[in-house]
Amino acid sequence: MALADIAMCTCPVSFEPVICAKCGGKLLPPSQLFSKIDMSVQQWFYDLESESRLNSTLGTYMMIDKQVRQGASLTAAVQHATKEIGLELTGVREELEQRLAQKFDELRGENERFTQLLQEGMIKQVESVIKEIKLMSDQGKSISEIESRIKEATGALQSFLTAMRLPGVKGEEGEVNVLRDLQDAFLG
């Protein structure tokens, strides 16, 4: 027997009979079925759907109903469903913890690489300034010219470091520290 793909109905409302896959009998169309449901329950369905919980909630009730139909007591079926939900939540919690730990490890690695690149850049900048000052000294430049260049280089480095710290600033204390650093960098 060949399986055929059946297209999903896209009609806004269908009054055609629906055939049961289990017994082959005619089912009520959804519009007639839902018209038998109390308005408060229908509203609850809409609420669940808006919270993206309709399928999971109905799935839980279906599991309880199946167990009761097989002879289990309602209390035992509810306890079993509750236990299953707890196991699912435990699994979700463990998965979230693992993902968070992995992300923090990745961030820590990125932070260490960034710090290393920052250190290397700063060392190169300082070495460049030292070479420039030595060259100025060898050329016989005055102390005031050399001092002016040192202040300029120091200010540029402070500005750079302050700019590198800005993205991580949060909260009042961090903002106060950044303002103080900016003031020190630009106003001395």
C-alpha positions in Angstrom: 0.0 0.0 0.0 1.4 3.4 -1.0 1.4 6.3 1.3 0.2 9.6 -0.2 0.8 13.0 1.2 -2.5 14.7 2.1 -2.5 18.5 1.9 -3.5 20.4 5.0 -6.9 22.1 4.7 -6.5 25.9 4.5 -10.3 26.7 4.4 -11.3 29.2 7.1 -14.2 27.0 8.3 -14.9 23.5 7.0 -18.2 21.8 7.5 -17.2 18.6 5.7 -17.2 15.4 7.8 -13.9 14.3 9.2 -13.0 10.6 9.2 -11.5 8.9 12.3 -8.2 7.4 11.6 -8.8 4.6 14.1 -12.2 3.3 13.3 -13.1 5.0 10.0 -16.2 6.6 11.4 -17.4 10.2 10.7 -16.3 12.8 13.3 -17.9 16.0 14.0 -16.4 19.0 12.3 -14.3 21.1 14.7 -16.8 24.0 14.6 -19.6 21.7 15.9 -17.3 20.0 18.4 -16.2 23.4 19.8 -19.7 24.7 19.9 -20.4 22.0 22.6 -17.6 23.4 24.9 -18.5 26.0 27.5 -17.4 29.5 26.7 -15.3 29.7 29.8 -13.4 26.6 28.7 -13.0 28.0 25.2 -11.6 31.2 26.6 -9.2 29.1 28.6 -8.1 27.4 25.4 -7.5 30.8 23.8 -5.5 31.9 26.9 -3.4 28.8 26.8 -2.8 29.3 23.1 -1.7 32.9 23.6 0.8 31.7 26.2 2.0 28.9 23.8 0.9 26.3 26.3 -2.2 24.8 24.6 -0.6 21.6 23.2 1.5 20.8 26.3 -1.5 21.3 28.6 -3.9 19.3 26.5 -1.2 16.6 26.1 -1.0 16.3 29.9 -4.7 16.0 30.2 -4.7 13.4 27.4 -2.1 11.4 29.2 -4.2 11.5 32.4 -7.3 10.5 30.4 -5.5 7.5 28.8 -4.4 6.2 32.1 -7.8 6.5 33.6 -9.4 4.7 30.6 -6.9 1.9 31.2 -8.1 1.5 34.7 -5.8 3.7 36.8 -7.3 5.8 39.5 -7.5 9.5 38.8 -5.2 10.2 41.7 -2.6 7.8 40.4 -2.8 9.2 36.9 -2.4 12.8 38.1 0.5 11.8 40.4 2.2 10.1 37.4 1.6 13.2 35.2 3.0 15.5 37.9 6.0 13.2 38.2 6.6 13.3 34.4 6.3 17.1 34.4 8.9 17.2 37.2 11.3 15.0 35.3 10.8 17.1 32.2 11.5 20.3 34.2 14.6 18.7 35.8 15.8 17.9 32.3 15.2 21.4 31.1 16.9 22.9 34.1 20.0 20.7 33.6 20.1 21.6 29.9 19.8 25.3 30.8 22.6 25.0 33.4 24.8 23.2 30.9 24.2 25.8 28.2 24.8 28.7 30.7 28.0 27.1 31.9 29.1 26.7 28.3 28.3 30.3 27.4 30.1 31.6 30.5 33.2 29.5 29.5 33.0 30.9 26.0 32.7 34.4 27.4 35.6 33.8 29.8 37.8 32.6 26.9 36.8 35.7 24.8 37.6 38.0 27.7 41.0 36.4 28.2 41.8 36.7 24.4 40.5 40.3 24.4 42.6 41.2 27.5 45.7 39.6 25.9 45.2 41.6 22.7 44.6 44.7 24.7 47.9 44.1 26.6 49.8 43.5 23.5 48.4 46.7 21.9 49.2 48.7 25.0 52.8 47.4 25.1 53.3 48.2 21.5 52.0 51.8 22.0 54.2 52.3 25.1 57.2 51.0 23.2 56.4 53.3 20.3 56.2 56.3 22.6 59.5 55.3 24.3 61.2 55.1 20.8 59.7 58.4 19.8 60.9 60.1 23.0 64.4 58.6 22.6 64.5 59.8 19.0 63.4 63.3 20.2 66.1 63.2 22.9 68.8 62.1 20.3 67.6 65.0 18.0 68.2 67.4 20.8 64.6 68.4 21.4 63.9 70.5 24.5 62.6 69.0 27.7 59.3 70.9 27.3 58.7 69.4 23.8 59.5 65.9 25.2 57.3 66.4 28.2 54.5 67.7 26.0 54.7 64.6 23.8 54.7 62.3 26.9 51.5 64.1 28.2 49.9 63.7 24.8 50.7 60.0 24.5 49.6 59.4 28.1 46.3 61.2 27.4 45.7 59.1 24.3 46.4 55.9 26.1 44.0 56.9 29.0 41.3 57.8 26.4 41.8 54.4 24.7 41.5 52.5 28.0 38.5 54.5 29.0 36.8 53.8 25.7 37.5 50.1 26.1 35.8 50.0 29.5 32.6 51.9 28.3 30.6 49.0 26.8 30.6 47.0 30.1 29.3 49.9 32.2 26.1 49.3 34.1 24.6 50.9 37.1 25.3 54.1 39.0 28.7 53.2 40.4 30.0 52.2 36.9 28.8 55.4 35.4 30.4 57.5 38.1 33.7 55.6 37.6 33.6 56.2 33.8 32.8 59.9 34.2 35.7 60.2 36.6 38.0 58.4 34.1 36.9 60.6 31.3 37.5 63.6 33.4 41.0 62.4 34.3 41.7 61.5 30.7 40.6 64.8 29.1 41.0 67.3 31.8 44.0 65.9 33.6 
